[in-house]
């Protein structure tokens, strides 16, 4: 098994196209998805808040040991790195 396949299998639970699993905050509240939102391991979550501009565009990755799971890690802090361009 090549390194690319190992990373995909480990980080993204075998999802061949990790960017096909992106969810957005639809509540309009800047709240971490950790412990709240269940999704398959390797899913990305993009914060989209109508009330807190500092948290807009934060990106989390679901790294639960189970799939689906609710363990999310902030991997892109838009307030310190910059907002996403869409």
C-alpha positions in Angstrom: 0.0 0.0 0.0 1.4 3.4 -1.0 1.7 6.4 1.4 -1.2 8.2 -0.4 -3.5 5.3 0.2 -2.4 5.1 3.8 -3.2 8.7 4.5 -6.6 8.5 2.8 -7.5 5.3 4.7 -6.2 6.7 8.0 -7.4 10.3 8.0 -10.4 10.1 5.7 -11.6 6.6 6.5 -11.1 5.5 2.9 -13.1 8.3 1.3 -11.4 8.6 -2.1 -12.5 12.2 -2.6 -12.4 13.8 0.9 -13.7 17.1 -0.5 -16.9 15.3 -1.4 -17.8 15.2 2.3 -18.1 18.9 3.4 -20.9 20.1 5.6 -21.8 23.6 6.6 -23.2 25.2 9.7 -26.8 25.7 9.0 -27.8 26.9 12.4 -26.4 30.4 12.0 -24.6 30.2 15.3 -20.9 30.0 15.8 -20.7 26.7 17.7 -18.1 24.0 17.5 -19.5 20.8 16.0 -17.4 18.8 18.5 -19.7 16.4 20.5 -22.8 17.8 18.7 -22.7 16.9 15.0 -22.4 13.3 13.8 -20.8 12.6 10.5 -18.5 10.0 8.9 -14.8 10.1 9.8 -12.9 12.3 7.4 -15.8 14.8 6.9 -15.0 18.5 6.8 -17.2 21.1 8.6 -17.1 24.7 7.5 -18.4 27.3 10.0 -20.9 29.6 8.5 -22.3 32.0 11.2 -24.6 34.9 10.7 -23.7 36.3 14.1 -20.0 35.9 14.7 -17.7 37.0 11.9 -14.6 35.9 13.8 -15.7 32.2 13.5 -16.8 32.4 9.9 -14.9 30.0 7.6 -13.3 28.0 10.4 -12.7 24.5 9.2 -13.0 21.3 11.3 -12.2 17.7 10.5 -14.1 14.8 11.9 -11.5 12.5 13.4 -13.7 10.2 15.4 -12.5 6.7 16.2 -15.9 5.5 15.1 -17.8 6.4 12.0 -20.1 8.2 12.1 -18.9 10.1 15.2 -18.9 13.5 16.8 -15.1 14.2 17.5 -14.1 17.3 15.5 -10.8 19.1 15.4 -10.3 22.7 14.3 -7.8 22.5 11.5 -8.2 26.0 10.0 -8.7 29.1 12.3 -9.9 31.8 9.9 -9.6 34.5 12.5 -5.8 34.0 12.6 -5.1 32.6 9.1 -7.7 34.4 6.9 -11.1 33.8 5.6 -11.9 31.4 2.8 -12.6 32.7 -0.7 -15.7 31.2 -2.2 
